[in-house]
Amino acid sequence: MATTPLLPGSRTEADGSAVVRVLSYNVRSMRDDTGALARVISACAPDLVLLQEAPRFFRWRKKIARLASESGLVMLSGGATAAGPAILCSLRATVERTEDVLLPLTPGQHRRGFATAVVRFGGARLGVLSCHLSLERNERYEQGGMLLDRLAAMGVEHAVAGGDVNERPDGRTFRRLAESLTDCWAAAPWGGEHTWVRDAPHRRIDALFTTKGVEVLGCGVPIEQPGVTENDLRAATDHLPVLAALRVPGA
């Protein structure tokens, strides 16, 4: 069987563009094997990590900061102040600003939010948004529209958004996002496809999306990434991560 080629490594190009590695990961409040979780993240060598279900309660900042440190990263934004989504980054990123956004609360549903930031890698400027959309289909659809509005209001030409969509690609919210943004897996499939494999049918409910103009060099579950083992993927959390390599144009 042929081995899946590796995604390009992070780098800054002579023309000011940058190759940026982005990981999206639902970490189930870090209730599982945090050592395995840190090993998976570290092996993927990301510049940005978009977390969902980050710790939100007792000592939540300390828990996220510890995961970042054990993964060779720093905490950028989110956590309880975004109702779960969070962003980690490498020291390669220059941070312009961050903002945590709480979405309207629907009675009987969980509070949702967005963790957002604007960062630069060399001459490339990038908006970043981590999300975890609702389990309820109508609320999820409205949140998809809020996500698009938030990206448009960030004042950046290029952006990446990712997270747990709680819906397969044929769902109306997923399609709403993919009509306005680039679904990274669909644009350049790499590695594995399905992010939820704990029961049948296996499905892709976690995704990364980019604005137009960002080149997707590859995207998928890093099942053959050196250092990522099946045992660690199973022990870390109940979702599988999504890793993408993106080429972001210079400003």
C-alpha contacts under 8 A as a table, 3 or more apart, distances in Angstrom:
res1	aa1	res2	aa2	distance
3	T	224	E	7.78
4	T	190	W	7.61
4	T	191	G	6.63
4	T	224	E	6.70
6	L	225	Q	6.93
7	L	217	L	7.34
7	L	218	G	6.37
7	L	244	A	7.71
7	L	245	A	6.28
8	P	19	V	7.59
8	P	217	L	7.54
8	P	245	A	6.43
9	G	19	V	7.15
9	G	20	V	7.82
9	G	21	R	7.29
9	G	245	A	7.71
10	S	18	A	7.46
10	S	19	V	5.08
10	S	20	V	5.36
10	S	21	R	6.24
10	S	47	D	7.49
11	R	18	A	5.79
11	R	19	V	5.21
11	R	20	V	7.20
12	T	16	G	6.65
12	T	17	S	6.08
12	T	18	A	4.32
12	T	19	V	6.30
12	T	121	F	7.28
12	T	122	G	6.28
13	E	16	G	5.49
13	E	17	S	5.28
13	E	18	A	5.70
13	E	19	V	7.77
14	A	17	S	7.30
15	D	250	G	7.00
16	G	122	G	6.44
16	G	123	G	4.61
16	G	124	A	6.35
16	G	249	P	6.95
16	G	250	G	4.51
16	G	251	A	7.37
17	S	122	G	7.42
17	S	123	G	6.15
17	S	124	A	5.40
17	S	247	R	6.76
17	S	248	V	5.50
17	S	249	P	4.32
17	S	250	G	4.18
17	S	251	A	7.94
18	A	121	F	6.32
18	A	122	G	6.87
18	A	123	G	7.44
18	A	124	A	5.95
18	A	246	L	7.98
18	A	247	R	5.55
18	A	248	V	5.30
18	A	249	P	6.66
18	A	250	G	7.13
19	V	245	A	6.56
19	V	246	L	5.44
19	V	247	R	4.41
19	V	248	V	6.33
20	V	46	P	7.67
20	V	47	D	6.12
20	V	48	L	7.86
20	V	121	F	7.92
20	V	245	A	5.68
20	V	246	L	5.18
20	V	247	R	6.32
20	V	248	V	7.23
21	R	45	A	7.30
21	R	46	P	4.80
21	R	47	D	5.24
21	R	48	L	6.59
21	R	243	L	7.11
21	R	244	A	5.66
21	R	245	A	4.48
21	R	246	L	6.30
22	V	46	P	5.44
22	V	47	D	6.01
22	V	48	L	4.85
22	V	49	V	5.88
22	V	50	L	7.59
22	V	243	L	5.74
22	V	244	A	5.25
22	V	245	A	6.40
22	V	246	L	7.64
23	L	41	I	7.88
23	L	44	C	7.70
23	L	46	P	6.13
23	L	48	L	6.26
23	L	49	V	4.70
23	L	50	L	6.08
23	L	241	P	6.77
23	L	242	V	5.58
23	L	243	L	4.44
23	L	244	A	6.45
24	S	49	V	5.75
24	S	50	L	4.56
24	S	51	L	5.94
24	S	52	Q	7.87
24	S	130	S	7.96
24	S	162	G	6.07
24	S	163	G	5.77
24	S	206	D	7.68
24	S	207	A	7.35
24	S	208	L	7.07
24	S	241	P	5.70
24	S	242	V	5.16
24	S	243	L	6.56
25	Y	49	V	7.38
25	Y	50	L	6.25
25	Y	51	L	5.04
25	Y	52	Q	6.18
25	Y	163	G	6.93
25	Y	164	D	7.91
25	Y	206	D	8.00
25	Y	239	H	7.24
25	Y	240	L	6.89
25	Y	241	P	4.61
25	Y	242	V	6.60
26	N	51	L	5.70
26	N	52	Q	4.39
26	N	53	E	5.83
26	N	54	A	7.68
26	N	163	G	7.34
26	N	164	D	6.73
26	N	237	T	7.35
26	N	238	D	7.80
26	N	239	H	5.92
26	N	240	L	7.62
26	N	241	P	7.19
27	V	30	M	5.47
27	V	31	R	7.98
27	V	37	L	7.79
27	V	51	L	6.72
27	V	52	Q	6.17
27	V	53	E	5.77
27	V	54	A	6.27
27	V	236	A	7.37
27	V	237	T	5.43
27	V	238	D	7.53
27	V	239	H	7.32
28	R	31	R	6.16
28	R	32	D	7.58
28	R	52	Q	7.45
28	R	53	E	5.13
28	R	54	A	6.82
28	R	237	T	5.94
28	R	238	D	6.98
29	S	53	E	5.01
29	S	54	A	4.79
29	S	55	P	4.57
29	S	56	R	7.56
30	M	33	D	7.35
30	M	34	T	6.16
30	M	54	A	6.85
30	M	55	P	6.65
30	M	236	A	8.00
30	M	237	T	7.39
31	R	34	T	7.60
31	R	237	T	7.69
32	D	235	A	6.54
32	D	236	A	5.67
32	D	237	T	5.81
33	D	36	A	5.40
33	D	37	L	6.34
33	D	235	A	5.59
33	D	236	A	4.93
33	D	237	T	7.36
34	T	37	L	4.79
34	T	38	A	6.10
34	T	67	L	7.41
34	T	236	A	6.20
35	G	38	A	5.22
35	G	39	R	6.22
35	G	236	A	7.60
36	A	39	R	5.06
36	A	40	V	6.24
36	A	232	D	4.82
36	A	233	L	7.24
36	A	235	A	6.30
36	A	236	A	5.05
37	L	40	V	5.28
37	L	41	I	6.33
37	L	232	D	6.98
37	L	233	L	7.52
37	L	235	A	7.69
37	L	236	A	4.47
37	L	237	T	7.29
38	A	41	I	5.15
38	A	42	S	5.99
38	A	67	L	6.24
38	A	68	A	7.90
38	A	70	E	5.92
38	A	71	S	5.04
39	R	42	S	5.14
39	R	43	A	6.03
39	R	71	S	6.87
39	R	227	G	7.55
39	R	228	V	7.32
39	R	232	D	7.53
40	V	43	A	5.26
40	V	44	C	6.44
40	V	227	G	7.21
40	V	228	V	5.38
40	V	229	T	7.78
40	V	232	D	6.80
40	V	233	L	7.01
40	V	236	A	7.98
41	I	44	C	5.34
41	I	45	A	6.86
41	I	46	P	7.30
41	I	71	S	6.04
42	S	45	A	5.35
42	S	46	P	7.42
42	S	71	S	4.81
42	S	72	G	6.69
43	A	225	Q	7.20
43	A	226	P	6.67
43	A	227	G	5.17
43	A	228	V	6.04
44	C	222	P	7.46
44	C	225	Q	6.84
44	C	228	V	7.63
44	C	243	L	7.38
46	P	49	V	6.52
46	P	89	C	7.67
46	P	90	S	7.28
47	D	89	C	5.43
47	D	90	S	4.95
47	D	92	R	6.98
47	D	93	A	7.19
48	L	87	I	6.98
48	L	88	L	5.73
48	L	89	C	4.44
48	L	90	S	6.57
49	V	87	I	5.57
49	V	88	L	4.93
49	V	89	C	6.18
50	L	85	P	7.22
50	L	86	A	6.01
50	L	87	I	4.79
50	L	88	L	6.68
50	L	129	L	7.50
50	L	130	S	5.18
50	L	162	G	6.62
50	L	163	G	6.75
51	L	54	A	6.18
51	L	84	G	7.91
51	L	85	P	5.42
51	L	86	A	4.95
51	L	87	I	5.95
51	L	88	L	7.73
51	L	130	S	6.64
51	L	163	G	7.17
52	Q	84	G	5.72
52	Q	85	P	4.38
52	Q	86	A	6.45
52	Q	130	S	7.19
52	Q	131	C	6.65
52	Q	132	H	5.97
52	Q	163	G	6.44
52	Q	164	D	6.85
53	E	56	R	7.95
53	E	84	G	4.61
53	E	85	P	6.02
53	E	132	H	7.67
54	A	64	I	7.05
54	A	79	G	5.58
54	A	80	A	7.79
54	A	84	G	4.93
54	A	85	P	6.04
54	A	86	A	6.41
55	P	60	W	5.00
55	P	61	R	7.72
55	P	63	K	6.94
55	P	64	I	6.88
55	P	79	G	6.22
55	P	80	A	6.91
55	P	84	G	6.66
56	R	60	W	5.26
56	R	79	G	5.71
56	R	80	A	4.13
56	R	81	T	7.94
56	R	83	A	6.80
56	R	84	G	6.17
57	F	60	W	5.34
57	F	80	A	6.91
59	R	62	K	5.40
59	R	63	K	6.42
60	W	63	K	5.15
60	W	64	I	6.31
60	W	79	G	7.15
60	W	80	A	7.15
61	R	64	I	5.30
61	R	65	A	5.99
61	R	79	G	7.21
62	K	65	A	5.08
62	K	66	R	6.03
63	K	66	R	5.14
63	K	67	L	6.35
64	I	67	L	5.14
64	I	68	A	6.19
64	I	75	M	6.92
64	I	79	G	7.72
65	A	68	A	5.00
65	A	69	S	6.12
65	A	74	V	6.72
65	A	75	M	5.66
66	R	69	S	5.05
66	R	70	E	6.09
67	L	70	E	5.18
67	L	71	S	6.12
68	A	71	S	5.10
68	A	72	G	6.20
68	A	73	L	4.67
68	A	74	V	5.06
68	A	75	M	5.96
68	A	88	L	6.54
69	S	72	G	5.12
69	S	73	L	5.47
69	S	74	V	6.21
70	E	73	L	7.52
72	G	90	S	7.18
73	L	88	L	6.36
73	L	89	C	5.51
73	L	90	S	4.75
73	L	91	L	6.97
74	V	88	L	5.58
74	V	89	C	5.55
74	V	90	S	6.26
74	V	91	L	7.37
75	M	87	I	6.47
75	M	88	L	4.55
75	M	89	C	6.54
76	L	86	A	7.57
76	L	87	I	5.37
76	L	88	L	5.07
76	L	89	C	6.30
76	L	98	T	7.51
76	L	117	A	7.91
77	S	86	A	5.53
77	S	87	I	5.24
77	S	88	L	7.15
77	S	98	T	6.33
77	S	99	E	7.21
77	S	100	D	6.98
77	S	115	A	6.13
77	S	116	T	7.04
77	S	117	A	7.37
78	G	81	T	5.68
78	G	82	A	5.02
78	G	83	A	7.72
78	G	84	G	6.94
78	G	85	P	5.68
78	G	86	A	3.90
78	G	87	I	6.23
78	G	99	E	7.97
78	G	100	D	5.81
78	G	114	F	7.62
78	G	115	A	4.83
78	G	116	T	7.65
79	G	82	A	5.50
79	G	83	A	6.17
79	G	84	G	4.83
79	G	85	P	5.66
79	G	86	A	5.04
79	G	115	A	7.81
80	A	83	A	4.76
80	A	84	G	5.62
81	T	84	G	7.60
81	T	100	D	6.14
81	T	101	V	7.64
81	T	102	L	7.56
82	A	85	P	5.84
82	A	86	A	7.23
82	A	100	D	5.07
82	A	101	V	5.62
82	A	102	L	5.67
82	A	112	R	7.18
82	A	113	G	4.75
82	A	114	F	5.55
82	A	115	A	5.66
83	A	102	L	6.87
83	A	111	R	6.23
83	A	112	R	5.41
83	A	113	G	5.35
83	A	114	F	7.77
84	G	112	R	7.34
84	G	113	G	7.12
84	G	132	H	7.66
85	P	113	G	6.86
85	P	114	F	6.06
85	P	115	A	5.53
85	P	130	S	5.62
85	P	131	C	5.61
85	P	132	H	6.57
86	A	114	F	7.95
86	A	115	A	5.36
86	A	130	S	6.39
87	I	115	A	6.60
87	I	116	T	7.55
87	I	130	S	6.81
89	C	92	R	7.87
89	C	93	A	6.63
90	S	93	A	5.94
91	L	94	T	7.51
92	R	121	F	6.67
93	A	119	V	6.10
93	A	120	R	5.74
93	A	121	F	5.44
94	T	119	V	5.47
94	T	120	R	5.01
94	T	121	F	6.46
95	V	98	T	7.81
95	V	117	A	7.55
95	V	118	V	6.33
95	V	119	V	4.47
95	V	120	R	6.47
96	E	117	A	7.53
96	E	118	V	5.47
96	E	119	V	5.46
96	E	120	R	7.39
97	R	117	A	5.61
97	R	118	V	5.46
97	R	119	V	7.26
98	T	115	A	7.85
98	T	116	T	5.68
98	T	117	A	4.10
98	T	118	V	6.46
99	E	115	A	6.44
99	E	116	T	5.24
99	E	117	A	6.15
100	D	113	G	7.38
100	D	114	F	5.95
100	D	115	A	4.73
100	D	116	T	6.00
101	V	113	G	5.33
101	V	114	F	5.03
101	V	115	A	6.39
101	V	116	T	7.71
102	L	111	R	7.56
102	L	112	R	6.22
102	L	113	G	4.25
102	L	114	F	6.58
103	L	111	R	7.08
103	L	112	R	5.57
103	L	113	G	5.04
103	L	114	F	7.66
103	L	143	Q	7.80
104	P	111	R	7.53
104	P	112	R	7.71
105	L	109	Q	7.11
105	L	110	H	7.27
105	L	111	R	5.45
105	L	112	R	7.35
106	T	109	Q	5.48
106	T	110	H	7.61
106	T	111	R	7.63
106	T	139	E	7.76
109	Q	134	S	7.95
110	H	134	S	7.70
112	R	132	H	6.91
112	R	133	L	7.01
112	R	134	S	7.28
113	G	131	C	6.65
113	G	132	H	7.37
114	F	129	L	6.43
114	F	130	S	5.69
114	F	131	C	5.11
114	F	132	H	7.72
115	A	129	L	5.66
115	A	130	S	5.21
115	A	131	C	6.90
116	T	127	G	7.44
116	T	128	V	5.42
116	T	129	L	4.44
116	T	130	S	6.50
117	A	127	G	5.90
117	A	128	V	5.16
117	A	129	L	6.71
118	V	125	R	7.21
118	V	126	L	5.70
118	V	127	G	4.44
118	V	128	V	6.08
118	V	154	M	7.93
118	V	156	V	7.96
119	V	125	R	5.89
119	V	126	L	5.41
119	V	127	G	6.47
119	V	128	V	7.65
120	R	123	G	6.78
120	R	124	A	5.48
120	R	125	R	4.37
120	R	126	L	6.05
121	F	124	A	5.16
121	F	125	R	6.52
122	G	250	G	7.86
123	G	249	P	7.96
123	G	250	G	4.74
123	G	251	A	5.75
124	A	248	V	5.96
124	A	249	P	5.72
124	A	250	G	4.09
124	A	251	A	5.57
125	R	156	V	7.31
125	R	158	H	6.98
125	R	248	V	7.69
125	R	250	G	6.91
125	R	251	A	6.41
126	L	156	V	6.73
126	L	157	E	7.64
126	L	158	H	5.32
126	L	159	A	5.04
126	L	160	V	7.26
126	L	248	V	7.53
127	G	151	L	7.46
127	G	154	M	6.91
127	G	156	V	6.15
127	G	158	H	6.26
127	G	159	A	4.17
127	G	160	V	6.23
128	V	159	A	5.70
128	V	160	V	5.12
128	V	161	A	5.81
129	L	151	L	7.71
129	L	159	A	7.95
129	L	160	V	6.48
129	L	161	A	4.58
129	L	162	G	6.48
130	S	161	A	5.87
130	S	162	G	5.25
130	S	163	G	5.60
131	C	161	A	7.57
131	C	162	G	6.25
131	C	163	G	4.90
131	C	164	D	6.56
131	C	165	V	7.70
132	H	163	G	5.62
132	H	164	D	4.77
132	H	165	V	6.07
132	H	166	N	7.61
133	L	140	R	5.55
133	L	143	Q	6.63
133	L	144	G	7.58
133	L	164	D	6.37
133	L	165	V	5.21
133	L	166	N	6.26
134	S	137	R	7.11
134	S	139	E	6.21
134	S	140	R	4.70
134	S	143	Q	7.66
134	S	165	V	7.74
134	S	166	N	6.86
135	L	139	E	7.96
135	L	140	R	6.71
135	L	166	N	6.11
136	E	139	E	5.57
136	E	140	R	5.89
137	R	140	R	4.96
137	R	141	Y	6.16
137	R	173	T	7.99
138	N	141	Y	5.15
138	N	142	E	6.46
139	E	142	E	5.16
139	E	143	Q	6.18
140	R	143	Q	5.02
140	R	144	G	6.19
140	R	173	T	6.69
141	Y	144	G	5.06
141	Y	145	G	6.64
141	Y	172	R	7.18
141	Y	173	T	4.86
142	E	145	G	5.19
142	E	146	M	6.40
143	Q	146	M	4.83
143	Q	147	L	6.12
144	G	147	L	5.08
144	G	148	L	6.50
144	G	173	T	5.98
144	G	174	F	7.90
144	G	176	R	7.14
144	G	177	L	6.60
145	G	148	L	5.19
145	G	149	D	6.22
145	G	176	R	7.86
145	G	177	L	7.99
146	M	149	D	4.96
146	M	150	R	6.00
147	L	150	R	5.10
147	L	151	L	6.30
148	L	151	L	5.25
148	L	152	A	6.27
148	L	177	L	7.38
148	L	180	S	7.91
149	D	152	A	5.11
149	D	153	A	6.23
150	R	153	A	5.10
150	R	154	M	6.39
151	L	154	M	5.35
151	L	155	G	7.98
151	L	159	A	7.20
152	A	155	G	6.80
152	A	156	V	7.82
156	V	159	A	6.96
157	E	211	T	7.83
158	H	210	T	7.47
158	H	211	T	5.69
158	H	212	K	7.28
158	H	213	G	6.96
158	H	214	V	6.59
158	H	248	V	7.26
159	A	210	T	5.69
159	A	211	T	5.48
159	A	214	V	7.87
160	V	208	L	7.02
160	V	209	F	5.69
160	V	210	T	4.39
160	V	211	T	6.58
161	A	208	L	5.83
161	A	209	F	5.19
161	A	210	T	6.25
162	G	206	D	7.51
162	G	207	A	5.56
162	G	208	L	4.18
162	G	209	F	5.96
163	G	206	D	5.52
163	G	207	A	5.76
163	G	208	L	6.66
164	D	205	I	6.12
164	D	206	D	4.36
164	D	207	A	6.72
165	V	168	R	7.78
165	V	174	F	7.04
165	V	205	I	5.52
165	V	206	D	5.54
165	V	207	A	7.00
166	N	205	I	5.25
166	N	206	D	7.10
167	E	170	D	7.99
167	E	171	G	5.98
167	E	173	T	7.49
167	E	174	F	6.58
167	E	204	R	7.71
167	E	205	I	5.01
168	R	171	G	5.56
168	R	174	F	6.78
168	R	203	R	6.60
168	R	204	R	5.63
168	R	205	I	5.03
169	P	174	F	5.30
169	P	175	R	6.33
169	P	204	R	7.18
169	P	205	I	7.40
170	D	174	F	6.82
170	D	175	R	6.40
171	G	174	F	5.42
171	G	175	R	6.09
172	R	175	R	5.00
172	R	176	R	5.99
173	T	176	R	4.91
173	T	177	L	6.38
174	F	177	L	5.26
174	F	178	A	6.18
175	R	178	A	4.94
175	R	179	E	5.98
176	R	179	E	5.33
176	R	180	S	6.85
177	L	180	S	5.56
177	L	181	L	5.81
177	L	183	D	7.99
177	L	209	F	7.85
178	A	181	L	4.96
178	A	182	T	5.72
178	A	183	D	5.48
178	A	209	F	7.46
179	E	182	T	7.58
180	S	211	T	7.73
181	L	209	F	5.92
181	L	210	T	5.56
181	L	211	T	5.07
181	L	212	K	6.51
182	T	186	A	7.95
182	T	187	A	6.97
182	T	209	F	5.24
182	T	210	T	5.11
182	T	211	T	6.18
182	T	212	K	6.63
183	D	186	A	5.44
183	D	187	A	6.20
183	D	207	A	7.30
183	D	208	L	6.34
183	D	209	F	4.75
183	D	210	T	6.92
184	C	187	A	5.04
184	C	188	A	6.17
184	C	189	P	7.42
184	C	207	A	7.44
184	C	208	L	5.68
184	C	209	F	5.53
184	C	210	T	7.00
184	C	216	V	6.15
184	C	218	G	7.35
184	C	219	C	5.79
184	C	244	A	7.36
185	W	188	A	5.45
185	W	189	P	4.63
185	W	190	W	7.27
185	W	193	E	7.62
185	W	207	A	7.45
185	W	208	L	7.49
185	W	218	G	7.30
185	W	219	C	5.04
185	W	220	G	5.92
186	A	189	P	5.92
187	A	216	V	6.67
187	A	218	G	7.87
188	A	216	V	6.20
188	A	217	L	6.27
188	A	218	G	4.73
188	A	219	C	5.96
189	P	193	E	7.68
189	P	218	G	5.83
189	P	219	C	5.35
189	P	220	G	6.06
190	W	193	E	7.82
190	W	218	G	5.42
190	W	219	C	5.09
190	W	220	G	4.95
190	W	221	V	7.48
191	G	219	C	7.23
191	G	220	G	5.01
191	G	221	V	5.29
191	G	222	P	5.47
191	G	223	I	5.99
191	G	224	E	6.80
192	G	220	G	5.34
192	G	221	V	4.45
192	G	222	P	6.58
192	G	223	I	6.17
193	E	203	R	7.86
193	E	204	R	6.31
193	E	220	G	5.73
193	E	221	V	6.03
194	H	197	V	6.76
194	H	202	H	6.04
194	H	203	R	4.79
194	H	204	R	4.32
194	H	205	I	7.54
194	H	221	V	7.32
194	H	240	L	7.74
195	T	202	H	7.62
195	T	203	R	6.24
195	T	204	R	5.02
195	T	205	I	6.27
195	T	206	D	6.10
195	T	221	V	6.99
195	T	239	H	5.72
195	T	240	L	4.60
195	T	241	P	6.62
195	T	242	V	7.48
196	W	199	D	7.57
196	W	202	H	5.69
196	W	203	R	5.42
196	W	204	R	6.33
196	W	205	I	6.81
196	W	238	D	7.45
196	W	239	H	5.44
196	W	240	L	6.47
197	V	200	A	6.92
197	V	201	P	7.55
197	V	202	H	4.74
197	V	203	R	6.86
197	V	239	H	7.54
197	V	240	L	7.99
198	R	202	H	7.46
198	R	238	D	6.99
199	D	202	H	6.48
204	R	207	A	7.48
206	D	241	P	7.82
206	D	242	V	7.13
207	A	242	V	6.63
208	L	242	V	7.30
208	L	244	A	7.64
210	T	214	V	6.40
211	T	214	V	6.28
213	G	248	V	7.63
213	G	249	P	7.41
214	V	246	L	6.62
214	V	247	R	5.89
214	V	248	V	5.12
214	V	249	P	6.81
215	E	246	L	5.64
215	E	247	R	4.98
215	E	248	V	6.65
216	V	219	C	7.31
216	V	244	A	7.31
216	V	245	A	6.31
216	V	246	L	4.76
216	V	247	R	6.49
217	L	244	A	7.32
217	L	245	A	5.34
217	L	246	L	5.60
217	L	247	R	7.02
218	G	244	A	5.57
218	G	245	A	5.60
218	G	246	L	7.48
219	C	242	V	6.92
219	C	243	L	5.55
219	C	244	A	4.12
219	C	245	A	6.62
220	G	242	V	5.14
220	G	243	L	5.51
220	G	244	A	6.58
221	V	240	L	6.62
221	V	241	P	5.68
221	V	242	V	4.72
221	V	243	L	6.08
222	P	225	Q	5.18
222	P	228	V	7.29
222	P	241	P	7.22
222	P	242	V	6.89
222	P	243	L	6.30
223	I	228	V	6.74
223	I	229	T	7.46
223	I	230	E	7.41
224	E	228	V	6.89
225	Q	228	V	5.52
228	V	232	D	6.90
228	V	233	L	7.27
229	T	232	D	5.26
229	T	233	L	6.29
230	E	233	L	5.07
230	E	234	R	6.20
231	N	234	R	5.25
231	N	235	A	6.08
232	D	235	A	4.99
232	D	236	A	5.74
233	L	236	A	5.46
233	L	237	T	7.11
233	L	240	L	6.66
234	R	237	T	6.51
234	R	238	D	6.96
235	A	238	D	7.97
237	T	240	L	7.55
